[in-house]
Amino acid sequence: MSSILNVTTHSFTDCKAQAAALAERIAGHLREGIDQRGSAVLAVSGGSTPKDLFARLSRESLDWARVHITLVDERWVPDTDERSNARLVKATLLQNAASAAQFVPLYTDAESPEKGLAEANARIDALPHPFDAVVLGMGDDGHTASFFPGGDHLAEALDLDGQTRVLPMRAPGAGEPRITLSLPAVLDTRALYLLVTGATKRDVLADARLGLGAAQHYPVRSVLAQTRAPLSVYWCP
């Protein structure tokens, strides 16, 4: 384990061990939240990386009926779509003991994220704050959440003084239109994790930490450089 400024890195030899360790940590945060205020909130990312984590976390023993689970970001597609993050969470995390948790989606029935924005913001505003844990992922292009390079609301999303918790995002590398928690919303948490797998993403993360050349513009650098929420990176091959 090594620590660089506000970032602590935990490296594992295999991803099953990574998932087990992080699931145990998150379950601990959720138990603490329940003990302290009667409920807990977990915000998670989608993609293929967290599947092992979700499967392991779903079996942790705690009072899941008192847990709210929401998303860090979402593609603007219904949960019947294979690319829906909500669909992934329902299929892998809201299972076993965790099936009792309350899921709070970002997607609404509106035709665009812009038109669904007010409802999505209201849902997130209604949750207890701060979150008990937030799990981020990262793409090969240095994006995290839906903070994509070239995003139409990227500057607003990364503004640490911004007051809006949820924003729409459209970007060349995003595929579908997206909706995302803002950086201030992501950092409004008791525990912040970045889940990373593979050598390529390890190198992207290292470049972002150094901030040299093109890497100084990687959106994930805003998460690495902030000082509001200490960040723990969990990496496996």
Secondary structure, DSSP 8 states (H G I E B T S, - for coil): -EEETTEEEEE-SSHHHHHHHHHHHHHHHHHHHHHHHS-EEEEE--SSTTHHHHHHHTT--S-GGGEEEEESEEESS-TTSTT-HHHHHHHHTSSGGGGGSEEE-S--SSSSHHHHHHHHHHHHHTS-SSBSEEEE---TTS-BTTB-TT-TTHHHHH-TT---SEEEE--TTS-S-EEEE-HHHHHSBS-EEEEEESHHHHHHHHHHHHT-GGGGG-THHHHHH-SSS-EEEEEE-
